[in-house]
Amino acid sequence: MATSYISTRTDWSSLWKKEDWWAVWAGFLILVFGIIKFLPALPKIAKWSTVGQSFPSGFGTIGAVALFFGFVLGLTLLARRFIGANLKQHFAGFSVIFGLAFIAMWIGKFAPIQKWGLEAVLWALVLGLFISNILRVPHWLKAAAQTEFFVKIGLVLLGAEILFSTIVKGGAVGMAQALLVVIAVWFFAFWLGKKLGLGGSFSSIMASGVSICGVSAAIAAGGAVKGNPKHISHVISLVLLLAMPMLIGMPLLAKSLGLSPEVAGAWMGGTIDTTGAVVAAGTLVDPDTGLQVASLVKMAQNVLIGFAAFFMAIWATFSIDKSQGIVTNTGKPRLIDIWYRFPKFIVGFVLASVVFSLIVEPNLGSAATNTILGTTKGYRDLFFALAFVSIGLETRIKDLVAVGRGKPALAFIGAQAFNVVWTLLIVWLLWSGIFFEPPI
C-alpha cells in the first residue's frame, strides 16, 4: 500500500481560499447585516389558494426578489471568486438554482400543501430530482450546484437561532435524549455499515447522518474523516429521500398509537433527519407542544454536531489514517491534524450561538433578537432550499441502488428502523410523565 503524506506547514491562505471558512464568513456577514438592519427584506409570499393571493405586495415583489437575489448572488460570487471557481458558470447556474429554490418556497405556501406540513425544502429536492432524472443537467448548472457550501452557510445561520435560553427550556431531558439516541444509533449504524462491507469512513458518515441530524451531520462527519465526496452525497440523498415518507407517516403512526404531544414531538425530533421536516412533522402532531418539543430535541441533537465532528476527527487521525497508510512527514499522526480535519463551519455554528446568546440577546433584548432572527431565518431557509435543489440536480435515483449494489441504501434503512424503535423507547421513558414531569 502506498503511503501518502499530510503537510506539517500551516497554510493561512485557507482562511480565504477554503469553502469551510467562506461558509463562516458568509454566514456572519448575513448575521452582522441583520443586526445592523442592512439586510434586503425577504420577499413576501403569503399562504395562497389562488396565485394572486401568494404575493400580497403585488408588483413590489419583483423588486424585493431582485434585491434578495442580488445580495445572495453577490455574496456567493465573492466567496467563489476567492475559492477559485468559474464565475461565469456560477452566475448562470446560481440564477437557475435560485429560481428553482424560490419556486419551491412559493409552492410550500400553497394552502393544501401547508395543511400537510410539506416544507419548501422538500419541493426544492423534488424540482432538482425532476430535472436530473427526467431532463438533462448541463455542465454549467451542475457546476453551480454547491450543496455543501449552501448547507454550511445555512448551518452557521442556524447556530444563531440555538440560544442558550431556548435550550435551557428543554432542560436535562432533551440533552439526555439526544445523548442516549445518538450514541446507541451511531454505533448500531456503524456496525451495520461495516457488516455490509461499506468500510470505516463510509459507515461513519452514514452513522452520523442517521443518528445526529441528517445532512449537516453527514457533511460534518465527511469533513472530519476526509470522506469520499460521493459517499457524503449518497448519504445526503438517502437522508432526503427518506425524509418525506417519514414526515408524513410518523405523525400518522404517532396518532394511531395514541402518543401524547410531548412524546410524539420528541419522537419526531429524535428520528427525522432534516430540521425542516422535523418542524413540519411536529406541526402535524401538535402545532403548540408537539412543535416545541420536536424543535428543542432537534436543537439538542444539532448541538452535538460539533462534539461529534471533534471526536471523529481524533478517531480518523489516529485510526483511519494509520490503517490506510496516511501519515504526516514526521511518521505519525499529530494533534494539530485534528484541527486540520475539523470542519471549520462548525466553529461558525458554535460561535454564532455564543454571540447571540451572550451578547446580542442580553444587550438588545428578546424581542429585537427575535426580529433579527426572523429575517436571518429566511436567509437560512433559502440556503437550505438552494442546497436541496443542488442535491436533486446531483442525484439520479437509479444510481442510488447501483452504488455498492444497494448495500448503502439497505444499511441506511436498517439503521433508521433501529433509530425509530430505540428513540420511541427513550422518549416514552423521558417524556411520558410516568417517572417525572416533562419540562414542557
C-alpha positions as CSV (number, residue, x, y, z in Angstrom):
1,M,0.0,0.0,0.0
2,A,1.4,3.4,-1.0
3,T,1.9,5.9,1.8
4,S,0.7,9.4,1.4
5,Y,1.7,12.4,3.5
6,I,0.0,15.3,5.1
7,S,1.9,18.6,5.1
8,T,3.0,19.9,8.5
9,R,3.1,23.5,7.3
10,T,0.3,25.9,8.4
11,D,-1.5,27.3,5.4
12,W,-3.0,30.6,6.4
13,S,-4.4,31.1,2.9
14,S,-7.1,28.6,3.8
15,L,-8.8,31.4,5.7
16,W,-9.8,33.0,2.4
17,K,-9.4,30.1,-0.1
18,K,-11.3,27.3,1.5
19,E,-15.1,26.6,1.3
20,D,-15.4,25.8,5.0
21,W,-14.1,29.2,6.1
22,W,-16.1,31.1,3.5
23,A,-19.2,29.5,4.8
24,V,-18.3,31.0,8.2
25,W,-17.6,34.5,6.7
26,A,-20.7,34.4,4.5
27,G,-22.9,33.3,7.4
28,F,-21.5,36.0,9.7
29,L,-21.9,38.7,7.1
30,I,-25.6,37.9,6.9
31,L,-25.9,37.9,10.7
32,V,-24.0,41.2,11.1
33,F,-26.1,42.8,8.4
34,G,-29.1,41.5,10.1
35,I,-28.1,43.1,13.4
36,I,-27.4,46.5,11.8
37,K,-30.6,46.2,9.8
38,F,-28.8,46.3,6.4
39,L,-30.2,43.0,5.0
40,P,-32.5,43.2,2.0
41,A,-36.1,42.5,3.1
42,L,-37.4,39.0,2.4
43,P,-39.9,38.8,-0.5
44,K,-43.3,38.3,1.0
45,I,-45.0,35.1,0.0
46,A,-48.4,34.5,1.7
47,K,-50.4,31.4,2.2
48,W,-52.4,31.0,-1.0
49,S,-55.2,29.1,-2.7
50,T,-55.1,31.2,-5.9
51,V,-51.9,32.6,-7.4
52,G,-53.0,36.2,-6.8
53,Q,-53.1,35.6,-3.1
54,S,-49.5,34.5,-2.9
55,F,-47.9,37.9,-3.4
56,P,-49.5,40.5,-1.1
57,S,-47.1,43.2,-2.3
58,G,-48.1,42.8,-5.9
59,F,-45.6,44.0,-8.4
60,G,-43.5,45.3,-5.5
61,T,-42.5,41.6,-5.0
62,I,-40.4,41.8,-8.2
63,G,-38.1,44.5,-6.7
64,A,-37.9,42.6,-3.4
65,V,-36.9,39.4,-5.2
66,A,-34.3,41.3,-7.3
67,L,-32.7,42.8,-4.2
68,F,-32.8,39.4,-2.4
69,F,-31.3,37.6,-5.3
70,G,-28.7,40.3,-5.9
71,F,-27.4,40.2,-2.4
72,V,-27.1,36.4,-2.2
73,L,-25.6,36.2,-5.6
74,G,-23.0,38.9,-4.8
75,L,-22.1,37.1,-1.5
76,T,-21.7,33.7,-3.2
77,L,-19.8,35.2,-6.1
78,L,-17.4,36.8,-3.7
79,A,-16.8,33.5,-2.0
80,R,-16.5,31.6,-5.2
81,R,-14.0,34.1,-6.5
82,F,-11.6,33.5,-3.7
83,I,-12.1,29.8,-3.8
84,G,-11.2,29.8,-7.5
85,A,-14.4,28.8,-9.2
86,N,-15.6,29.7,-12.7
87,L,-17.6,32.9,-12.0
88,K,-19.5,32.8,-15.3
89,Q,-20.7,29.3,-14.7
90,H,-21.6,30.2,-11.1
91,F,-23.6,33.3,-12.2
92,A,-25.6,31.4,-14.8
93,G,-26.1,28.2,-12.8
94,F,-26.9,30.0,-9.5
95,S,-29.5,32.1,-11.2
96,V,-31.4,29.0,-12.2
97,I,-30.9,27.3,-8.9
98,F,-32.2,30.4,-7.1
99,G,-35.2,30.5,-9.3
100,L,-36.0,26.8,-8.6
101,A,-35.5,27.4,-4.8
102,F,-37.8,30.4,-4.9
103,I,-40.5,28.4,-6.8
104,A,-40.1,25.7,-4.1
105,M,-40.7,28.3,-1.4
106,W,-43.7,29.5,-3.3
107,I,-45.1,26.0,-3.7
108,G,-44.6,25.4,0.0
109,K,-47.1,28.3,0.8
110,F,-49.9,26.6,-1.1
111,A,-52.7,26.1,1.4
112,P,-53.4,22.3,0.9
113,I,-49.6,21.6,1.0
114,Q,-49.2,23.7,4.2
115,K,-52.1,21.6,5.7
116,W,-49.9,18.5,5.3
117,G,-46.8,20.3,6.5
118,L,-44.7,19.6,3.4
119,E,-41.8,22.0,3.7
120,A,-40.3,24.1,0.9
121,V,-37.0,22.3,1.0
122,L,-38.7,19.0,0.1
123,W,-40.2,20.7,-3.0
124,A,-36.7,22.0,-3.8
125,L,-35.5,18.5,-3.8
126,V,-38.4,17.3,-6.0
127,L,-37.7,20.0,-8.6
128,G,-34.0,19.1,-8.6
129,L,-34.7,15.4,-8.9
130,F,-37.2,16.0,-11.7
131,I,-34.5,17.9,-13.8
132,S,-31.8,15.4,-13.1
133,N,-33.9,12.2,-13.6
134,I,-36.2,13.3,-16.4
135,L,-34.3,16.1,-18.2
136,R,-30.5,16.7,-18.6
137,V,-28.4,18.7,-16.3
138,P,-25.9,20.9,-18.3
139,H,-22.4,21.3,-17.0
140,W,-22.7,25.0,-16.2
141,L,-25.7,24.2,-14.0
142,K,-24.1,21.3,-12.2
143,A,-21.0,23.4,-11.5
144,A,-23.2,25.9,-9.5
145,A,-24.9,23.1,-7.5
146,Q,-22.7,23.6,-4.5
147,T,-24.6,21.5,-2.0
148,E,-22.1,21.5,0.9
149,F,-21.3,25.2,0.6
150,F,-25.0,26.2,0.8
151,V,-25.7,23.9,3.7
152,K,-22.7,25.1,5.6
153,I,-23.8,28.7,5.3
154,G,-27.3,27.7,6.4
155,L,-25.8,25.9,9.4
156,V,-23.9,28.9,10.6
157,L,-27.2,30.9,10.5
158,L,-28.9,28.0,12.3
159,G,-26.3,28.3,15.1
160,A,-27.6,31.9,15.9
161,E,-31.1,30.5,16.4
162,I,-30.0,28.0,19.1
163,L,-30.0,30.4,22.0
164,F,-28.9,29.1,25.4
165,S,-32.2,30.4,26.8
166,T,-34.1,28.2,24.4
167,I,-32.0,25.1,25.0
168,V,-32.4,25.5,28.8
169,K,-36.2,25.1,28.4
170,G,-35.7,21.6,27.4
171,G,-33.5,21.1,30.5
172,A,-31.5,17.9,31.0
173,V,-34.3,15.8,29.5
174,G,-33.7,17.0,25.9
175,M,-30.0,16.6,26.1
176,A,-30.3,13.2,27.8
177,Q,-32.5,12.0,25.0
178,A,-30.0,13.4,22.4
179,L,-27.1,11.5,24.0
180,L,-28.9,8.2,24.5
181,V,-30.3,8.2,21.0
182,V,-27.2,9.5,19.2
183,I,-24.7,7.2,20.9
184,A,-26.8,4.0,20.5
185,V,-27.9,4.7,17.0
186,W,-24.5,5.8,15.8
187,F,-22.8,2.6,16.9
188,F,-25.5,0.4,15.6
189,A,-25.5,2.1,12.2
190,F,-21.7,2.0,12.1
191,W,-21.7,-1.7,12.9
192,L,-24.4,-2.4,10.3
193,G,-22.5,-0.5,7.7
194,K,-19.3,-2.4,8.4
195,K,-21.2,-5.6,8.4
196,L,-22.5,-4.9,4.9
197,G,-19.0,-4.0,3.7
198,L,-19.2,-0.2,3.4
199,G,-15.8,0.5,5.1
200,G,-15.0,2.6,8.1
201,S,-15.2,6.1,6.5
202,F,-18.4,5.4,4.6
203,S,-20.0,3.8,7.6
204,S,-19.1,6.7,9.9
205,I,-20.6,9.2,7.5
206,M,-23.8,7.2,7.3
207,A,-24.0,6.6,11.0
208,S,-23.7,10.3,11.7
209,G,-26.4,11.2,9.2
210,V,-28.8,8.7,10.7
211,S,-28.1,9.4,14.4
212,I,-27.5,13.1,14.7
213,C,-29.2,15.3,12.2
214,G,-29.0,14.1,8.7
215,V,-27.5,16.3,6.0
216,S,-25.4,18.6,8.3
217,A,-24.1,15.7,10.4
218,A,-23.1,13.7,7.2
219,I,-21.2,16.7,5.9
220,A,-19.5,17.4,9.3
221,A,-18.5,13.7,9.6
222,G,-17.3,13.6,6.0
223,G,-15.1,16.6,6.6
224,A,-13.8,15.1,9.9
225,V,-12.8,11.8,8.4
226,K,-11.9,13.2,4.9
227,G,-14.5,11.0,3.4
228,N,-15.2,10.4,-0.3
229,P,-17.4,13.2,-1.5
230,K,-19.5,10.6,-3.4
231,H,-20.2,8.8,-0.1
232,I,-21.3,12.1,1.5
233,S,-23.6,12.9,-1.4
234,H,-25.0,9.4,-1.4
235,V,-25.8,9.6,2.4
236,I,-27.4,13.1,1.9
237,S,-29.6,11.8,-0.9
238,L,-30.7,8.9,1.2
239,V,-31.5,11.2,4.1
240,L,-33.7,13.5,2.0
241,L,-35.4,10.7,0.1
242,L,-36.4,9.0,3.3
243,A,-37.4,12.3,5.0
244,M,-40.7,12.7,3.0
245,P,-42.3,9.3,3.8
246,M,-41.2,9.7,7.5
247,L,-42.6,13.2,7.6
248,I,-46.0,12.0,6.5
249,G,-46.0,8.6,8.1
250,M,-44.7,9.1,11.6
251,P,-47.2,11.7,12.7
252,L,-50.0,9.4,11.5
253,L,-48.4,6.5,13.3
254,A,-48.0,8.6,16.5
255,K,-51.7,9.5,16.4
256,S,-52.7,5.9,15.8
257,L,-50.6,4.8,18.8
258,G,-52.2,7.5,21.0
259,L,-49.0,9.2,21.9
260,S,-49.1,12.5,23.8
261,P,-47.9,15.6,22.0
262,E,-44.8,15.6,24.2
263,V,-43.8,12.0,23.4
264,A,-44.8,12.3,19.7
265,G,-42.9,15.6,19.3
266,A,-39.8,14.2,21.0
267,W,-40.1,11.1,18.7
268,M,-40.2,13.3,15.6
269,G,-37.3,15.4,16.7
270,G,-35.1,12.4,17.5
271,T,-35.7,10.4,14.4
272,I,-36.4,12.6,11.3
273,D,-33.1,13.8,9.9
274,T,-33.8,17.2,8.5
275,T,-34.7,20.3,10.6
276,G,-37.4,21.4,8.1
277,A,-39.1,18.0,8.1
278,V,-38.9,17.9,11.9
279,V,-40.7,21.2,12.2
280,A,-43.3,20.0,9.7
281,A,-43.9,16.7,11.4
282,G,-44.0,18.4,14.8
283,T,-46.7,20.7,13.5
284,L,-48.7,17.8,12.2
285,V,-48.5,16.2,15.6
286,D,-49.5,19.3,17.5
287,P,-48.9,22.9,16.5
288,D,-48.0,24.0,20.0
289,T,-46.5,21.5,22.4
290,G,-45.6,18.9,19.8
291,L,-43.8,21.5,17.6
292,Q,-41.9,23.0,20.6
293,V,-40.7,19.6,21.9
294,A,-39.7,18.4,18.4
295,S,-37.7,21.6,17.7
296,L,-36.0,21.6,21.1
297,V,-35.0,17.9,20.7
298,K,-33.7,18.6,17.3
299,M,-31.7,21.6,18.6
300,A,-30.2,19.4,21.3
301,Q,-29.0,17.0,18.6
302,N,-27.7,19.8,16.4
303,V,-25.6,21.0,19.3
304,L,-23.8,17.6,19.2
305,I,-22.6,18.2,15.6
306,G,-19.5,20.0,16.9
307,F,-18.7,17.4,19.5
308,A,-19.2,14.5,17.1
309,A,-17.0,16.1,14.4
310,F,-14.3,16.7,17.0
311,F,-14.2,13.1,18.3
312,M,-14.4,11.7,14.8
313,A,-11.5,13.9,13.8
314,I,-9.5,12.4,16.6
315,W,-10.6,8.9,15.6
316,A,-9.8,9.5,11.9
317,T,-6.4,10.9,12.7
318,F,-5.2,8.1,14.9
319,S,-7.2,5.2,13.4
320,I,-8.4,5.5,9.8
321,D,-5.3,7.3,8.5
322,K,-3.0,4.8,10.1
323,S,-4.9,1.8,8.7
324,Q,-4.9,3.4,5.2
325,G,-1.2,4.3,5.3
326,I,-1.7,8.0,5.6
327,V,0.9,9.6,7.9
328,T,2.5,13.0,8.3
329,N,6.1,13.6,7.3
330,T,7.0,13.0,11.0
331,G,5.9,9.4,10.6
332,K,3.0,9.6,13.0
333,P,-0.3,11.5,13.4
334,R,-0.1,14.8,15.2
335,L,-2.7,16.5,17.4
336,I,-2.7,19.5,15.1
337,D,-4.1,17.2,12.3
338,I,-7.3,17.1,14.3
339,W,-7.7,20.9,13.7
340,Y,-6.9,20.5,10.1
341,R,-9.7,17.9,9.8
342,F,-12.2,19.7,12.0
343,P,-15.0,21.2,9.8
344,K,-14.5,24.9,10.2
345,F,-18.1,25.8,9.6
346,I,-18.8,24.1,12.9
347,V,-16.7,26.8,14.5
348,G,-19.1,29.4,12.9
349,F,-22.1,27.4,14.1
350,V,-21.0,27.3,17.7
351,L,-19.7,30.9,17.7
352,A,-22.9,32.2,16.2
353,S,-24.8,30.6,19.1
354,V,-22.4,32.0,21.7
355,V,-22.6,35.6,20.2
356,F,-26.4,35.7,20.0
357,S,-26.8,34.0,23.4
358,L,-24.3,36.0,25.4
359,I,-24.0,39.3,23.5
360,V,-26.9,40.0,21.2
361,E,-29.9,38.9,23.3
362,P,-28.7,40.3,26.6
363,N,-28.0,43.7,25.0
364,L,-30.8,44.1,22.5
365,G,-33.5,42.1,24.3
366,S,-35.5,39.1,23.3
367,A,-37.9,41.0,21.1
368,A,-35.2,42.7,19.0
369,T,-33.2,39.4,18.8
370,N,-36.3,37.5,17.6
371,T,-36.9,40.2,14.9
372,I,-33.3,39.8,13.7
373,L,-33.5,36.0,13.7
374,G,-36.9,36.2,11.9
375,T,-35.0,37.8,9.0
376,T,-31.9,35.7,9.1
377,K,-34.1,32.5,9.3
378,G,-35.5,33.5,5.9
379,Y,-32.0,33.5,4.5
380,R,-31.3,30.2,6.2
381,D,-34.4,28.7,4.6
382,L,-33.2,30.0,1.2
383,F,-29.7,28.4,1.6
384,F,-31.2,25.1,2.6
385,A,-33.6,25.3,-0.4
386,L,-30.6,26.1,-2.6
387,A,-28.8,23.0,-1.2
388,F,-31.8,20.7,-1.7
389,V,-32.2,21.8,-5.3
390,S,-28.5,21.1,-5.7
391,I,-28.8,17.7,-4.2
392,G,-31.6,16.9,-6.5
393,L,-29.6,18.1,-9.5
394,E,-26.7,15.8,-8.5
395,T,-28.9,12.7,-7.7
396,R,-30.1,10.1,-10.1
397,I,-32.4,7.7,-8.3
398,K,-31.3,4.6,-10.2
399,D,-27.7,5.3,-9.2
400,L,-28.6,5.1,-5.5
401,V,-29.4,1.4,-5.9
402,A,-26.4,0.9,-8.1
403,V,-23.9,2.2,-5.5
404,G,-22.5,-0.7,-3.6
405,R,-25.2,-2.9,-5.2
406,G,-27.8,-1.3,-2.9
407,K,-25.9,-2.1,0.3
408,P,-25.6,1.6,1.5
409,A,-29.4,2.0,1.0
410,L,-30.1,-1.2,2.9
411,A,-27.7,-0.2,5.7
412,F,-29.3,3.3,6.0
413,I,-32.9,2.0,6.0
414,G,-31.9,-0.7,8.6
415,A,-30.2,1.8,10.8
416,Q,-33.2,4.2,10.5
417,A,-35.6,1.4,11.5
418,F,-33.5,0.8,14.6
419,N,-33.5,4.6,15.3
420,V,-37.3,4.8,15.1
421,V,-37.8,1.9,17.6
422,W,-35.0,2.8,20.0
423,T,-36.0,6.5,20.1
424,L,-39.6,5.7,20.8
425,L,-38.5,3.7,23.8
426,I,-36.3,6.5,25.1
427,V,-38.9,9.3,24.6
428,W,-41.5,7.1,26.4
429,L,-39.2,6.9,29.4
430,L,-38.3,10.6,29.4
431,W,-41.3,12.4,28.1
432,S,-44.4,10.3,29.1
433,G,-44.5,11.7,32.6
434,I,-44.5,8.2,34.2
435,F,-41.2,8.8,36.0
436,F,-41.1,12.6,36.3
437,E,-42.8,15.7,34.9
438,P,-41.6,16.6,31.4
439,P,-40.2,20.1,31.1
440,I,-42.7,21.2,28.5
